[in-house]
Amino acid sequence: MRISINRSRCIAAGQCVLKSPQVFDQDEEDGIVILRTENPAPELRESAKLAARVCPSEAIIVHED
């Protein structure tokens, strides 16, 4: 699994950080999503997928291997 983000789509809602804080963070200045890891460990994959599903702007893309 690989995660990518589209920062220009992000509306800084923070849902991704709430669902998967080990994978996502927010920029301190504008709140836009920051990807902490492009290839989450197996134990983080479900929370990363959940974060992508709840993202209101669909800024998170999950690429399955």
PDB file of N, H, CA, C and O in Angstrom:
ATOM      1  N   MET A   1       0.839  -1.173   0.000  1.00  0.00           N
ATOM      2  CA  MET A   1       0.000   0.000   0.000  1.00  0.00           C
ATOM      3  C   MET A   1       0.887   1.240   0.000  1.00  0.00           C
ATOM      4  O   MET A   1       1.926   1.297   0.659  1.00  0.00           O
ATOM      5  N   ARG A   2       0.438   2.219  -0.760  1.00  0.00           N
ATOM      6  H   ARG A   2      -0.405   2.172  -1.295  1.00  0.00           H
ATOM      7  CA  ARG A   2       1.109   3.517  -0.796  1.00  0.00           C
ATOM      8  C   ARG A   2       0.035   4.587  -0.677  1.00  0.00           C
ATOM      9  O   ARG A   2      -1.055   4.453  -1.235  1.00  0.00           O
ATOM     10  N   ILE A   3       0.350   5.646   0.054  1.00  0.00           N
ATOM     11  H   ILE A   3       1.235   5.755   0.508  1.00  0.00           H
ATOM     12  CA  ILE A   3      -0.564   6.766   0.260  1.00  0.00           C
ATOM     13  C   ILE A   3      -0.001   7.987  -0.452  1.00  0.00           C
ATOM     14  O   ILE A   3       1.202   8.244  -0.401  1.00  0.00           O
ATOM     15  N   SER A   4      -0.865   8.728  -1.109  1.00  0.00           N
ATOM     16  H   SER A   4      -1.842   8.519  -1.150  1.00  0.00           H
ATOM     17  CA  SER A   4      -0.463  10.035  -1.642  1.00  0.00           C
ATOM     18  C   SER A   4      -1.539  11.039  -1.250  1.00  0.00           C
ATOM     19  O   SER A   4      -2.678  10.671  -0.962  1.00  0.00           O
ATOM     20  N   ILE A   5      -1.160  12.299  -1.244  1.00  0.00           N
ATOM     21  H   ILE A   5      -0.235  12.598  -1.477  1.00  0.00           H
ATOM     22  CA  ILE A   5      -2.088  13.352  -0.875  1.00  0.00           C
ATOM     23  C   ILE A   5      -2.083  14.439  -1.933  1.00  0.00           C
ATOM     24  O   ILE A   5      -1.091  14.653  -2.631  1.00  0.00           O
ATOM     25  N   ASN A   6      -3.203  15.112  -2.033  1.00  0.00           N
ATOM     26  H   ASN A   6      -4.008  14.938  -1.466  1.00  0.00           H
ATOM     27  CA  ASN A   6      -3.333  16.265  -2.921  1.00  0.00           C
ATOM     28  C   ASN A   6      -3.540  17.476  -2.010  1.00  0.00           C
ATOM     29  O   ASN A   6      -4.661  17.784  -1.605  1.00  0.00           O
ATOM     30  N   ARG A   7      -2.442  18.149  -1.700  1.00  0.00           N
ATOM     31  H   ARG A   7      -1.531  17.898  -2.029  1.00  0.00           H
ATOM     32  CA  ARG A   7      -2.501  19.271  -0.756  1.00  0.00           C
ATOM     33  C   ARG A   7      -3.394  20.403  -1.245  1.00  0.00           C
ATOM     34  O   ARG A   7      -3.966  21.131  -0.434  1.00  0.00           O
ATOM     35  N   SER A   8      -3.520  20.559  -2.540  1.00  0.00           N
ATOM     36  H   SER A   8      -3.056  19.967  -3.199  1.00  0.00           H
ATOM     37  CA  SER A   8      -4.356  21.645  -3.055  1.00  0.00           C
ATOM     38  C   SER A   8      -5.849  21.373  -2.839  1.00  0.00           C
ATOM     39  O   SER A   8      -6.650  22.308  -2.853  1.00  0.00           O
ATOM     40  N   ARG A   9      -6.227  20.126  -2.643  1.00  0.00           N
ATOM     41  H   ARG A   9      -5.577  19.367  -2.632  1.00  0.00           H
ATOM     42  CA  ARG A   9      -7.634  19.782  -2.373  1.00  0.00           C
ATOM     43  C   ARG A   9      -7.975  19.854  -0.891  1.00  0.00           C
ATOM     44  O   ARG A   9      -9.140  20.011  -0.524  1.00  0.00           O
ATOM     45  N   CYS A  10      -6.963  19.739  -0.042  1.00  0.00           N
ATOM     46  H   CYS A  10      -6.017  19.611  -0.340  1.00  0.00           H
ATOM     47  CA  CYS A  10      -7.172  19.673   1.403  1.00  0.00           C
ATOM     48  C   CYS A  10      -7.838  20.957   1.915  1.00  0.00           C
ATOM     49  O   CYS A  10      -7.453  22.065   1.541  1.00  0.00           O
ATOM     50  N   ILE A  11      -8.851  20.777   2.784  1.00  0.00           N
ATOM     51  H   ILE A  11      -9.163  19.877   3.087  1.00  0.00           H
ATOM     52  CA  ILE A  11      -9.537  21.926   3.381  1.00  0.00           C
ATOM     53  C   ILE A  11      -9.217  22.051   4.877  1.00  0.00           C
ATOM     54  O   ILE A  11      -9.863  22.818   5.591  1.00  0.00           O
ATOM     55  N   ALA A  12      -8.231  21.303   5.339  1.00  0.00           N
ATOM     56  H   ALA A  12      -7.707  20.680   4.759  1.00  0.00           H
ATOM     57  CA  ALA A  12      -7.736  21.382   6.721  1.00  0.00           C
ATOM     58  C   ALA A  12      -8.775  20.991   7.759  1.00  0.00           C
ATOM     59  O   ALA A  12      -8.805  21.562   8.849  1.00  0.00           O
ATOM     60  N   ALA A  13      -9.626  20.029   7.438  1.00  0.00           N
ATOM     61  H   ALA A  13      -9.602  19.564   6.553  1.00  0.00           H
ATOM     62  CA  ALA A  13     -10.637  19.573   8.386  1.00  0.00           C
ATOM     63  C   ALA A  13     -10.028  18.760   9.528  1.00  0.00           C
ATOM     64  O   ALA A  13     -10.584  18.725  10.626  1.00  0.00           O
ATOM     65  N   GLY A  14      -8.900  18.111   9.282  1.00  0.00           N
ATOM     66  H   GLY A  14      -8.448  18.139   8.390  1.00  0.00           H
ATOM     67  CA  GLY A  14      -8.193  17.377  10.327  1.00  0.00           C
ATOM     68  C   GLY A  14      -8.707  15.988  10.616  1.00  0.00           C
ATOM     69  O   GLY A  14      -8.223  15.336  11.542  1.00  0.00           O
ATOM     70  N   GLN A  15      -9.669  15.517   9.856  1.00  0.00           N
ATOM     71  H   GLN A  15     -10.062  16.046   9.104  1.00  0.00           H
ATOM     72  CA  GLN A  15     -10.217  14.180  10.098  1.00  0.00           C
ATOM     73  C   GLN A  15      -9.162  13.087   9.930  1.00  0.00           C
ATOM     74  O   GLN A  15      -9.181  12.084  10.643  1.00  0.00           O
ATOM     75  N   CYS A  16      -8.254  13.283   8.996  1.00  0.00           N
ATOM     76  H   CYS A  16      -8.239  14.098   8.416  1.00  0.00           H
ATOM     77  CA  CYS A  16      -7.206  12.285   8.752  1.00  0.00           C
ATOM     78  C   CYS A  16      -6.310  12.129   9.968  1.00  0.00           C
ATOM     79  O   CYS A  16      -5.931  11.012  10.321  1.00  0.00           O
ATOM     80  N   VAL A  17      -5.972  13.232  10.609  1.00  0.00           N
ATOM     81  H   VAL A  17      -6.280  14.139  10.322  1.00  0.00           H
ATOM     82  CA  VAL A  17      -5.100  13.193  11.784  1.00  0.00           C
ATOM     83  C   VAL A  17      -5.827  12.519  12.949  1.00  0.00           C
ATOM     84  O   VAL A  17      -5.214  11.782  13.722  1.00  0.00           O
ATOM     85  N   LEU A  18      -7.109  12.768  13.072  1.00  0.00           N
ATOM     86  H   LEU A  18      -7.607  13.367  12.444  1.00  0.00           H
ATOM     87  CA  LEU A  18      -7.881  12.125  14.133  1.00  0.00           C
ATOM     88  C   LEU A  18      -7.969  10.615  13.931  1.00  0.00           C
ATOM     89  O   LEU A  18      -7.937   9.858  14.901  1.00  0.00           O
ATOM     90  N   LYS A  19      -8.079  10.175  12.686  1.00  0.00           N
ATOM     91  H   LYS A  19      -8.105  10.790  11.898  1.00  0.00           H
ATOM     92  CA  LYS A  19      -8.238   8.744  12.393  1.00  0.00           C
ATOM     93  C   LYS A  19      -6.910   7.998  12.315  1.00  0.00           C
ATOM     94  O   LYS A  19      -6.850   6.810  12.633  1.00  0.00           O
ATOM     95  N   SER A  20      -5.840   8.684  11.894  1.00  0.00           N
ATOM     96  H   SER A  20      -5.889   9.649  11.636  1.00  0.00           H
ATOM     97  CA  SER A  20      -4.562   8.005  11.702  1.00  0.00           C
ATOM     98  C   SER A  20      -3.390   8.967  11.952  1.00  0.00           C
ATOM     99  O   SER A  20      -2.715   9.378  11.008  1.00  0.00           O
ATOM    100  N   PRO A  21      -3.150   9.323  13.207  1.00  0.00           N
ATOM    101  CA  PRO A  21      -2.116  10.309  13.518  1.00  0.00           C
ATOM    102  C   PRO A  21      -0.687   9.839  13.235  1.00  0.00           C
ATOM    103  O   PRO A  21       0.227  10.658  13.138  1.00  0.00           O
ATOM    104  N   GLN A  22      -0.491   8.531  13.102  1.00  0.00           N
ATOM    105  H   GLN A  22      -1.233   7.865  13.180  1.00  0.00           H
ATOM    106  CA  GLN A  22       0.841   8.030  12.775  1.00  0.00           C
ATOM    107  C   GLN A  22       1.163   8.203  11.295  1.00  0.00           C
ATOM    108  O   GLN A  22       2.329   8.158  10.903  1.00  0.00           O
ATOM    109  N   VAL A  23       0.142   8.401  10.480  1.00  0.00           N
ATOM    110  H   VAL A  23      -0.805   8.438  10.798  1.00  0.00           H
ATOM    111  CA  VAL A  23       0.322   8.523   9.028  1.00  0.00           C
ATOM    112  C   VAL A  23       0.179   9.972   8.569  1.00  0.00           C
ATOM    113  O   VAL A  23       0.859  10.398   7.635  1.00  0.00           O
ATOM    114  N   PHE A  24      -0.702  10.731   9.221  1.00  0.00           N
ATOM    115  H   PHE A  24      -1.254  10.385   9.979  1.00  0.00           H
ATOM    116  CA  PHE A  24      -1.003  12.096   8.785  1.00  0.00           C
ATOM    117  C   PHE A  24      -0.744  13.105   9.893  1.00  0.00           C
ATOM    118  O   PHE A  24      -0.836  12.790  11.080  1.00  0.00           O
ATOM    119  N   ASP A  25      -0.423  14.306   9.485  1.00  0.00           N
ATOM    120  H   ASP A  25      -0.348  14.562   8.521  1.00  0.00           H
ATOM    121  CA  ASP A  25      -0.268  15.435  10.394  1.00  0.00           C
ATOM    122  C   ASP A  25      -0.811  16.663   9.676  1.00  0.00           C
ATOM    123  O   ASP A  25      -1.199  16.586   8.510  1.00  0.00           O
ATOM    124  N   GLN A  26      -0.836  17.786  10.369  1.00  0.00           N
ATOM    125  H   GLN A  26      -0.521  17.849  11.315  1.00  0.00           H
ATOM    126  CA  GLN A  26      -1.292  19.028   9.755  1.00  0.00           C
ATOM    127  C   GLN A  26      -0.216  20.091   9.901  1.00  0.00           C
ATOM    128  O   GLN A  26       0.461  20.179  10.925  1.00  0.00           O
ATOM    129  N   ASP A  27      -0.073  20.888   8.863  1.00  0.00           N
ATOM    130  H   ASP A  27      -0.623  20.817   8.031  1.00  0.00           H
ATOM    131  CA  ASP A  27       0.865  22.005   8.884  1.00  0.00           C
ATOM    132  C   ASP A  27       0.433  22.984   9.972  1.00  0.00           C
ATOM    133  O   ASP A  27      -0.744  23.336  10.057  1.00  0.00           O
ATOM    134  N   GLU A  28       1.362  23.421  10.792  1.00  0.00           N
ATOM    135  H   GLU A  28       2.318  23.136  10.723  1.00  0.00           H
ATOM    136  CA  GLU A  28       1.028  24.319  11.898  1.00  0.00           C
ATOM    137  C   GLU A  28       0.539  25.686  11.420  1.00  0.00           C
ATOM    138  O   GLU A  28      -0.226  26.347  12.123  1.00  0.00           O
ATOM    139  N   GLU A  29       0.969  26.111  10.245  1.00  0.00           N
ATOM    140  H   GLU A  29       1.590  25.574   9.675  1.00  0.00           H
ATOM    141  CA  GLU A  29       0.589  27.432   9.754  1.00  0.00           C
ATOM    142  C   GLU A  29      -0.793  27.470   9.115  1.00  0.00           C
ATOM    143  O   GLU A  29      -1.592  28.358   9.411  1.00  0.00           O
ATOM    144  N   ASP A  30      -1.079  26.496   8.229  1.00  0.00           N
ATOM    145  H   ASP A  30      -0.429  25.775   7.988  1.00  0.00           H
ATOM    146  CA  ASP A  30      -2.349  26.556   7.504  1.00  0.00           C
ATOM    147  C   ASP A  30      -3.261  25.349   7.721  1.00  0.00           C
ATOM    148  O   ASP A  30      -4.381  25.323   7.210  1.00  0.00           O
ATOM    149  N   GLY A  31      -2.801  24.360   8.466  1.00  0.00           N
ATOM    150  H   GLY A  31      -1.891  24.380   8.881  1.00  0.00           H
ATOM    151  CA  GLY A  31      -3.626  23.196   8.768  1.00  0.00           C
ATOM    152  C   GLY A  31      -3.730  22.176   7.657  1.00  0.00           C
ATOM    153  O   GLY A  31      -4.429  21.174   7.805  1.00  0.00           O
ATOM    154  N   ILE A  32      -3.047  22.409   6.541  1.00  0.00           N
ATOM    155  H   ILE A  32      -2.479  23.223   6.420  1.00  0.00           H
ATOM    156  CA  ILE A  32      -3.114  21.497   5.400  1.00  0.00           C
ATOM    157  C   ILE A  32      -2.393  20.190   5.749  1.00  0.00           C
ATOM    158  O   ILE A  32      -1.395  20.187   6.470  1.00  0.00           O
ATOM    159  N   VAL A  33      -2.911  19.106   5.232  1.00  0.00           N
ATOM    160  H   VAL A  33      -3.722  19.109   4.646  1.00  0.00           H
ATOM    161  CA  VAL A  33      -2.395  17.768   5.524  1.00  0.00           C
ATOM    162  C   VAL A  33      -0.910  17.629   5.168  1.00  0.00           C
ATOM    163  O   VAL A  33      -0.425  18.168   4.173  1.00  0.00           O
ATOM    164  N   ILE A  34      -0.222  16.887   6.024  1.00  0.00           N
ATOM    165  H   ILE A  34      -0.616  16.449   6.832  1.00  0.00           H
ATOM    166  CA  ILE A  34       1.165  16.497   5.800  1.00  0.00           C
ATOM    167  C   ILE A  34       1.208  14.980   5.907  1.00  0.00           C
ATOM    168  O   ILE A  34       0.660  14.405   6.847  1.00  0.00           O
ATOM    169  N   LEU A  35       1.843  14.349   4.971  1.00  0.00           N
ATOM    170  H   LEU A  35       2.288  14.817   4.208  1.00  0.00           H
ATOM    171  CA  LEU A  35       1.974  12.892   4.978  1.00  0.00           C
ATOM    172  C   LEU A  35       3.224  12.525   5.764  1.00  0.00           C
ATOM    173  O   LEU A  35       4.333  12.905   5.389  1.00  0.00           O
ATOM    174  N   ARG A  36       3.045  11.791   6.849  1.00  0.00           N
ATOM    175  H   ARG A  36       2.145  11.482   7.154  1.00  0.00           H
ATOM    176  CA  ARG A  36       4.177  11.396   7.684  1.00  0.00           C
ATOM    177  C   ARG A  36       4.898  10.178   7.124  1.00  0.00           C
ATOM    178  O   ARG A  36       6.106  10.023   7.301  1.00  0.00           O
ATOM    179  N   THR A  37       4.149   9.320   6.449  1.00  0.00           N
ATOM    180  H   THR A  37       3.167   9.446   6.305  1.00  0.00           H
ATOM    181  CA  THR A  37       4.750   8.138   5.833  1.00  0.00           C
ATOM    182  C   THR A  37       3.952   7.765   4.594  1.00  0.00           C
ATOM    183  O   THR A  37       2.726   7.663   4.641  1.00  0.00           O
ATOM    184  N   GLU A  38       4.645   7.564   3.502  1.00  0.00           N
ATOM    185  H   GLU A  38       5.641   7.646   3.464  1.00  0.00           H
ATOM    186  CA  GLU A  38       3.998   7.191   2.245  1.00  0.00           C
ATOM    187  C   GLU A  38       3.608   5.722   2.229  1.00  0.00           C
ATOM    188  O   GLU A  38       2.625   5.341   1.593  1.00  0.00           O
ATOM    189  N   ASN A  39       4.382   4.898   2.931  1.00  0.00           N
ATOM    190  H   ASN A  39       5.181   5.208   3.447  1.00  0.00           H
ATOM    191  CA  ASN A  39       4.143   3.457   2.986  1.00  0.00           C
ATOM    192  C   ASN A  39       3.887   3.043   4.430  1.00  0.00           C
ATOM    193  O   ASN A  39       4.819   2.653   5.134  1.00  0.00           O
ATOM    194  N   PRO A  40       2.642   3.121   4.880  1.00  0.00           N
ATOM    195  CA  PRO A  40       2.356   2.790   6.278  1.00  0.00           C
ATOM    196  C   PRO A  40       2.623   1.317   6.589  1.00  0.00           C
ATOM    197  O   PRO A  40       2.439   0.436   5.749  1.00  0.00           O
ATOM    198  N   ALA A  41       3.057   1.089   7.809  1.00  0.00           N
ATOM    199  H   ALA A  41       3.206   1.805   8.491  1.00  0.00           H
ATOM    200  CA  ALA A  41       3.270  -0.272   8.293  1.00  0.00           C
ATOM    201  C   ALA A  41       1.945  -1.022   8.264  1.00  0.00           C
ATOM    202  O   ALA A  41       0.883  -0.400   8.314  1.00  0.00           O
ATOM    203  N   PRO A  42       1.990  -2.331   8.184  1.00  0.00           N
ATOM    204  CA  PRO A  42       0.753  -3.124   8.096  1.00  0.00           C
ATOM    205  C   PRO A  42      -0.277  -2.791   9.175  1.00  0.00           C
ATOM    206  O   PRO A  42      -1.476  -2.775   8.896  1.00  0.00           O
ATOM    207  N   GLU A  43       0.167  -2.530  10.384  1.00  0.00           N
ATOM    208  H   GLU A  43       1.140  -2.543  10.611  1.00  0.00           H
ATOM    209  CA  GLU A  43      -0.775  -2.249  11.470  1.00  0.00           C
ATOM    210  C   GLU A  43      -1.430  -0.868  11.355  1.00  0.00           C
ATOM    211  O   GLU A  43      -2.381  -0.581  12.081  1.00  0.00           O
ATOM    212  N   LEU A  44      -0.938  -0.014  10.459  1.00  0.00           N
ATOM    213  H   LEU A  44      -0.165  -0.248   9.869  1.00  0.00           H
ATOM    214  CA  LEU A  44      -1.498   1.323  10.270  1.00  0.00           C
ATOM    215  C   LEU A  44      -2.364   1.435   9.015  1.00  0.00           C
ATOM    216  O   LEU A  44      -2.979   2.476   8.780  1.00  0.00           O
ATOM    217  N   ARG A  45      -2.416   0.405   8.231  1.00  0.00           N
ATOM    218  H   ARG A  45      -1.916  -0.440   8.421  1.00  0.00           H
ATOM    219  CA  ARG A  45      -3.099   0.477   6.941  1.00  0.00           C
ATOM    220  C   ARG A  45      -4.602   0.684   7.055  1.00  0.00           C
ATOM    221  O   ARG A  45      -5.174   1.467   6.296  1.00  0.00           O
ATOM    222  N   GLU A  46      -5.241   0.009   7.974  1.00  0.00           N
ATOM    223  H   GLU A  46      -4.776  -0.626   8.590  1.00  0.00           H
ATOM    224  CA  GLU A  46      -6.692   0.167   8.112  1.00  0.00           C
ATOM    225  C   GLU A  46      -7.052   1.578   8.555  1.00  0.00           C
ATOM    226  O   GLU A  46      -8.025   2.150   8.065  1.00  0.00           O
ATOM    227  N   SER A  47      -6.280   2.143   9.473  1.00  0.00           N
ATOM    228  H   SER A  47      -5.490   1.678   9.872  1.00  0.00           H
ATOM    229  CA  SER A  47      -6.585   3.508   9.915  1.00  0.00           C
ATOM    230  C   SER A  47      -6.306   4.514   8.795  1.00  0.00           C
ATOM    231  O   SER A  47      -7.006   5.521   8.686  1.00  0.00           O
ATOM    232  N   ALA A  48      -5.298   4.256   7.968  1.00  0.00           N
ATOM    233  H   ALA A  48      -4.729   3.438   8.057  1.00  0.00           H
ATOM    234  CA  ALA A  48      -5.019   5.138   6.827  1.00  0.00           C
ATOM    235  C   ALA A  48      -6.149   5.078   5.804  1.00  0.00           C
ATOM    236  O   ALA A  48      -6.534   6.101   5.239  1.00  0.00           O
ATOM    237  N   LYS A  49      -6.678   3.878   5.566  1.00  0.00           N
ATOM    238  H   LYS A  49      -6.365   3.047   6.025  1.00  0.00           H
ATOM    239  CA  LYS A  49      -7.814   3.735   4.648  1.00  0.00           C
ATOM    240  C   LYS A  49      -9.049   4.452   5.194  1.00  0.00           C
ATOM    241  O   LYS A  49      -9.785   5.096   4.446  1.00  0.00           O
ATOM    242  N   LEU A  50      -9.266   4.336   6.499  1.00  0.00           N
ATOM    243  H   LEU A  50      -8.669   3.813   7.107  1.00  0.00           H
ATOM    244  CA  LEU A  50     -10.392   5.024   7.126  1.00  0.00           C
ATOM    245  C   LEU A  50     -10.235   6.534   6.982  1.00  0.00           C
ATOM    246  O   LEU A  50     -11.203   7.233   6.682  1.00  0.00           O
ATOM    247  N   ALA A  51      -9.037   7.034   7.191  1.00  0.00           N
ATOM    248  H   ALA A  51      -8.250   6.466   7.435  1.00  0.00           H
ATOM    249  CA  ALA A  51      -8.778   8.469   7.036  1.00  0.00           C
ATOM    250  C   ALA A  51      -9.105   8.926   5.617  1.00  0.00           C
ATOM    251  O   ALA A  51      -9.682   9.996   5.427  1.00  0.00           O
ATOM    252  N   ALA A  52      -8.743   8.132   4.637  1.00  0.00           N
ATOM    253  H   ALA A  52      -8.274   7.262   4.792  1.00  0.00           H
ATOM    254  CA  ALA A  52      -9.054   8.478   3.244  1.00  0.00           C
ATOM    255  C   ALA A  52     -10.566   8.509   3.014  1.00  0.00           C
ATOM    256  O   ALA A  52     -11.073   9.382   2.311  1.00  0.00           O
ATOM    257  N   ARG A  53     -11.277   7.558   3.607  1.00  0.00           N
ATOM    258  H   ARG A  53     -10.864   6.848   4.178  1.00  0.00           H
ATOM    259  CA  ARG A  53     -12.739   7.504   3.426  1.00  0.00           C
ATOM    260  C   ARG A  53     -13.451   8.685   4.064  1.00  0.00           C
ATOM    261  O   ARG A  53     -14.449   9.163   3.525  1.00  0.00           O
ATOM    262  N   VAL A  54     -12.963   9.165   5.197  1.00  0.00           N
ATOM    263  H   VAL A  54     -12.152   8.776   5.635  1.00  0.00           H
ATOM    264  CA  VAL A  54     -13.658  10.244   5.901  1.00  0.00           C
ATOM    265  C   VAL A  54     -13.190  11.636   5.478  1.00  0.00           C
ATOM    266  O   VAL A  54     -13.763  12.634   5.916  1.00  0.00           O
ATOM    267  N   CYS A  55     -12.175  11.716   4.648  1.00  0.00           N
ATOM    268  H   CYS A  55     -11.710  10.906   4.292  1.00  0.00           H
ATOM    269  CA  CYS A  55     -11.668  13.021   4.199  1.00  0.00           C
ATOM    270  C   CYS A  55     -12.761  13.737   3.395  1.00  0.00           C
ATOM    271  O   CYS A  55     -13.173  13.240   2.347  1.00  0.00           O
ATOM    272  N   PRO A  56     -13.237  14.896   3.870  1.00  0.00           N
ATOM    273  CA  PRO A  56     -14.334  15.567   3.180  1.00  0.00           C
ATOM    274  C   PRO A  56     -13.958  16.126   1.808  1.00  0.00           C
ATOM    275  O   PRO A  56     -14.838  16.366   0.980  1.00  0.00           O
ATOM    276  N   SER A  57     -12.679  16.333   1.559  1.00  0.00           N
ATOM    277  H   SER A  57     -11.964  16.139   2.232  1.00  0.00           H
ATOM    278  CA  SER A  57     -12.271  16.889   0.266  1.00  0.00           C
ATOM    279  C   SER A  57     -11.637  15.854  -0.654  1.00  0.00           C
ATOM    280  O   SER A  57     -11.181  16.181  -1.750  1.00  0.00           O
ATOM    281  N   GLU A  58     -11.612  14.593  -0.196  1.00  0.00           N
ATOM    282  H   GLU A  58     -11.983  14.328   0.694  1.00  0.00           H
ATOM    283  CA  GLU A  58     -11.030  13.490  -0.976  1.00  0.00           C
ATOM    284  C   GLU A  58      -9.597  13.807  -1.404  1.00  0.00           C
ATOM    285  O   GLU A  58      -9.211  13.571  -2.549  1.00  0.00           O
ATOM    286  N   ALA A  59      -8.812  14.348  -0.458  1.00  0.00           N
ATOM    287  H   ALA A  59      -9.125  14.539   0.472  1.00  0.00           H
ATOM    288  CA  ALA A  59      -7.431  14.727  -0.728  1.00  0.00           C
ATOM    289  C   ALA A  59      -6.445  13.586  -0.526  1.00  0.00           C
ATOM    290  O   ALA A  59      -5.262  13.733  -0.834  1.00  0.00           O
ATOM    291  N   ILE A  60      -6.911  12.455  -0.016  1.00  0.00           N
ATOM    292  H   ILE A  60      -7.872  12.336   0.234  1.00  0.00           H
ATOM    293  CA  ILE A  60      -6.043  11.309   0.267  1.00  0.00           C
ATOM    294  C   ILE A  60      -6.336  10.207  -0.735  1.00  0.00           C
ATOM    295  O   ILE A  60      -7.488   9.829  -0.945  1.00  0.00           O
ATOM    296  N   ILE A  61      -5.273   9.694  -1.352  1.00  0.00           N
ATOM    297  H   ILE A  61      -4.336  10.001  -1.181  1.00  0.00           H
ATOM    298  CA  ILE A  61      -5.414   8.621  -2.329  1.00  0.00           C
ATOM    299  C   ILE A  61      -4.674   7.393  -1.812  1.00  0.00           C
ATOM    300  O   ILE A  61      -3.496   7.467  -1.464  1.00  0.00           O
ATOM    301  N   VAL A  62      -5.378   6.260  -1.764  1.00  0.00           N
ATOM    302  H   VAL A  62      -6.336   6.200  -2.047  1.00  0.00           H
ATOM    303  CA  VAL A  62      -4.784   4.999  -1.343  1.00  0.00           C
ATOM    304  C   VAL A  62      -4.482   4.185  -2.589  1.00  0.00           C
ATOM    305  O   VAL A  62      -5.378   3.896  -3.383  1.00  0.00           O
ATOM    306  N   HIS A  63      -3.236   3.820  -2.755  1.00  0.00           N
ATOM    307  H   HIS A  63      -2.509   4.055  -2.110  1.00  0.00           H
ATOM    308  CA  HIS A  63      -2.797   2.992  -3.875  1.00  0.00           C
ATOM    309  C   HIS A  63      -2.491   1.602  -3.329  1.00  0.00           C
ATOM    310  O   HIS A  63      -1.543   1.419  -2.564  1.00  0.00           O
ATOM    311  N   GLU A  64      -3.292   0.636  -3.724  1.00  0.00           N
ATOM    312  H   GLU A  64      -4.062   0.785  -4.345  1.00  0.00           H
ATOM    313  CA  GLU A  64      -3.077  -0.742  -3.268  1.00  0.00           C
ATOM    314  C   GLU A  64      -1.986  -1.393  -4.111  1.00  0.00           C
ATOM    315  O   GLU A  64      -1.887  -1.143  -5.312  1.00  0.00           O
ATOM    316  N   ASP A  65      -1.175  -2.223  -3.481  1.00  0.00           N
ATOM    317  H   ASP A  65      -1.255  -2.426  -2.505  1.00  0.00           H
ATOM    318  CA  ASP A  65      -0.113  -2.943  -4.196  1.00  0.00           C
ATOM    319  C   ASP A  65      -0.676  -4.054  -5.039  1.00  0.00           C
ATOM    320  O   ASP A  65       0.075  -4.763  -5.708  1.00  0.00           O
TER     321      ASP A  65
END
